[in-house]
């Protein structure tokens, strides 16, 4: 990677490959950012980064050269990086959590800069605990919290001592506290700050350089009480964000020694402060708050304000958040983003006023196809001003999605880049997100006034926003949608506004409020019930009148209920009951229950499935037109089809899978057309072969290699569109050029046998035995194994047929032998040690010969053949056998006539193997003489057995 250097006041423009009329692929929205986070090293020369794409790793970036080094590779399917920090300029601390085993791995990455390029190695930490602070001003010392029984001990130790678990009372830094929630080290005054929890109270403690014991400085009695240290002021007092004695979170001066609040340094009349910064001298630099969903940094320092204004001019309409800095070097890493911009990380240099773009978070998304979220103000019935965000795409389909957030208390919506909002906007929907009462950022009164107001003031606030949106934009349809509390709210809004709401999407919601208090043994515990009371209010009969489960008869709109079968928060039973009662009442309701999912998805595949289903649901119930030949939407339908076909995340449903597949195919999706052709071909109904060919031809015209390959295969069997051998050969060649996995095998067969082209044994051997790396073609996991096995199955059949029909030279045979030598352990001179021939039985390989005979009754399901063993050299493991079945003419469903079948066997030396034929299909059941032959690669016969297949009751 090379860094892109640009002046802060210089603009660059690029043109998207996508046009405004094109729907973007969902995969652009539902995937991880390229980079999750970046951190400057203490010297300001290097950056460590958590990189997610294309490979998950911890990176080292040299700022001078712009070169990117993957220091620690991570398997995201097993372990996830939870934390990483610079200990010093040559050491990085990291923590990885393994969800499956619920284990942690901690370690150091040691970096050596002495060579031409950095060298790095990982050291695992034996001590069980976690880094508190790297103590960058102290050489090879760190603060480490170690678990010691039920308590946590704080050690000041070297990396070697931590790695080797050489921690003792000699390294003990401070006397441990019990019930610690968090530790914070303040290097300015060498003070350790701790938070402990005692029942419902959080207590703030300090242990300074002059203290002999922990000093209690403050306590937080309410869940919404705030105490957030910012930095030390010039006079040694602490700047603290708090809502002590104030409705809003403001910036106080706090005396640590006395444990008392002083003057208010900054107060916003409408919003809570969410951040503040002091400089190295202790002067107040800036404060931050969220205004109409947008993060605002207000600069107190004149110098900082000048720099900020330059930033704003360089990035108009963007929000800038400093995520790391090295104050001495004057370097900052900042995230620059907007509601219609996924964002990018920049390195800012304060002295030069230059910006270097480090990483874009999702640069594949064309920003000219994203939609900015705008503020919307409304007034509730009791006069409270409500802020909302509305996203209205240029290509609006006239549908407003009202999307209340979860919580409902202590959460809020921002103008961050939200992939789900942009997914819906790109498909024509407008999205309304309301910061109703209970949302954080507007003060305690606004926050607390939502307690016990489920279905009441909260929905009144949302209703006011709906009315304002309709008055401003005049939408044709309204659908309510939400998760968790938003799922509850979406259903209640449909009940309260039946003439206005046209459809409901309720996900992971609560529908029966009294059930929250006693749905399980855990939920009858008083501490849990107390947490419920803080949002729902007191338990009582009054809750029933605001429970959708009890009011289901009032729902007029079509509803989609989405649930996770392992939801321990709302509880799956809530959704199950709501679905049941709506069905019983004859309501139009659909139900999607995700397997292995709790209170929402934890992977992008699940998020994609959910959004695609919701989009399809809305289009169906509102009778919205599906765009013709829209590749992205047809891909959504195909994704839904595959999930129901394979039972991925949802219960397998062949009927639903086929419905989605047919719709995707009719929209012109080539992959769907190919798979629909596969479906018709696999029905074993010859009449459906014509339908399969029509779909294959349609997909092939679009360049779908898989479809072209199937046309070649069907033609080779006598039932495809091509009749002439040269045309069939051309189909295989075209399919190979279009990337079909196995087309090269068909090309090789024609070259070997001189069918449809001149015989070319050299080209045939080279192509048939080429090293095909399916992993390079994007396959992985089980799919990679399946394709690899199928490739060998097809390859071995063609090889066996070719060896039977072609006289190769000695040099050519050696090339064929070399193919098996490459696999290792194959004895190509092995001999047959024993055989047993007759009727076979058993469900596992090798099959048992239950009756030795050469006379076989013609009966459906019967197996017959040979059980055998091969012997060979002691250092070899397998033999190579070419087999050939010769039998009376069979007429396949395709019309093709077959008298021979070929394959390659790789039996293990010294162990029993078997080769049997089973009468599974009617076309296989032909009486007469059947012959089984084994040959080696050179064509020497190893075995021949002749069977007489007779009608039952007949003699041979």
Number of C-alpha atoms within 10 A of each C-alpha: 12 15 20 12 13 14 12 18 14 9 10 5 5 8 9 13 7 14 12 14 10 13 19 22 17 23 15 16 22 19 17 17 21 19 23 14 20 26 21 24 23 20 14 19 14 18 22 23 22 22 23 19 15 10 13 20 22 24 19 25 23 20 18 10 10 15 13 17 18 18 22 16 12 18 12 13 10 12 19 17 20 12 14 23 20 22 24 21 18 18 21 22 23 24 20 18 17 16 12 9 9 8 10 16 15 24 20 24 21 17 17 14 10 8 7 6 11 14 13 17 12 17 15 16 22 15 19 16 18 20 22 19 21 24 19 16 11 9 11 16 21 22 23 27 23 21 14 12 7 8 13 19 23 25 26 23 20 18 23 14 18 27 18 13 14 15 20 11 9 10 17 18 15 16 13 17 15 13 15 17 11 12 19 14 19 17 12 11 11 13 16 20 20 20 21 18 16 11 9 11 13 21 18 22 22 23 19 20 10 8 11 10 13 18 18 18 17 18 18 17 14 10 12 15 14 18 19 15 20 18 21 24 18 14 9 15 18 20 27 25 27 25 21 15 9 11 18 24 29 27 27 24 22 24 17 18 13 11 16 11 19 13 9 15 13 18 16 14 11 14 20 25 24 19 21 24 19 19 16 15 9 18 17 22 18 19 22 19 22 19 17 20 21 20 20 18 20 15 20 16 14 11 10 15 16 12 13 16 12 14 21 16 14 16 17 10 14 20 22 22 17 14 14 17 19 15 13 10 14 13 20 22 25 22 24 21 22 21 25 24 24 24 22 20 25 24 24 21 15 15 9 10 14 17 25 18 19 23 24 18 23 19 15 11 17 19 16 14 20 24 22 19 28 16 17 19 15 21 18 18 12 9 9 13 16 19 22 28 23 24 25 23 22 15 14 15 18 18 22 29 29 29 23 29 23 21 15 26 23 16 16 22 21 20 22 18 19 17 18 16 24 26 25 20 26 25 19 19 23 28 25 26 26 30 26 32 29 26 25 21 23 23 22 19 12 18 21 19 16 22 20 19 20 22 21 13 20 24 21 21 25 28 22 20 29 22 13 17 20 15 10 10 12 13 15 11 16 21 24 26 27 24 24 23 22 25 27 29 32 30 34 28 24 26 22 18 16 15 10 15 24 22 28 31 28 28 28 29 29 28 30 23 25 18 19 22 20 12 15 12 8 12 16 13 12 11 13 13 17 14 12 19 16 15 20 22 17 16 17 9 10 11 20 17 13 21 21 25 23 16 19 21 15 15 24 18 22 20 28 22 21 25 28 25 20 17 19 14 14 24 22 21 19 21 28 17 14 22 23 14 16 19 14 10 12 10 18 15 18 15 17 18 20 21 15 12 19 19 20 19 17 10 12 14 16 19 17 22 22 19 17 21 18 18 18 18 19 21 14 12 14 15 9 13 9 14 11 11 14 17 19 17 24 27 23 23 28 27 22 26 26 22 21 21 19 14 15 16 18 20 15 16 15 14 12 15 21 20 15 22 28 19 18 28 26 16 21 20 26 28 23 28 29 26 23 21 26 19 17 19 21 13 11 12 11 16 13 15 23 16 17 24 24 16 24 29 22 20 25 25 12 15 17 23 29 24 30 29 28 26 26 27 19 20 22 21 17 16 20 19 17 19 13 13 16 15 17 26 25 17 25 29 22 22 28 21 13 18 16 19 19 21 26 24 25 26 26 28 23 23 23 27 18 15 16 16 16 12 16 14 20 13 13 22 20 13 19 22 18 12 9 15 11 16 13 8 11 9 15 13 8 9 13 16 14 12 16 17 12 14 17 13 13 14 21 19 19 22 22 21 21 19 20 17 10 11 13 15 9 10 9 14 16 13 15 20 16 13 15 17 13 9 8 12 16 23 23 19 14 19 18 16 13 12 14 17 23 21 23 23 16 11 7 7 11 18 21 22 21 14 13 14 15 18 18 24 19 20 16 13 11 16 20 29 27 24 20 19 20 22 21 20 16 10 9 16 17 23 26 22 25 26 24 21 18 16 22 18 16 17 15 16 16 18 12 15 14 15 12 15 14 20 19 23 19 15 20 20 23 17 12 18 20 21 18 19 16 15 16 13 10 13 12 19 19 18 16 17 16 19 17 20 17 21 20 19 19 18 13 10 14 15 13 13 15 17 20 19 24 19 16 10 8 10 11 14
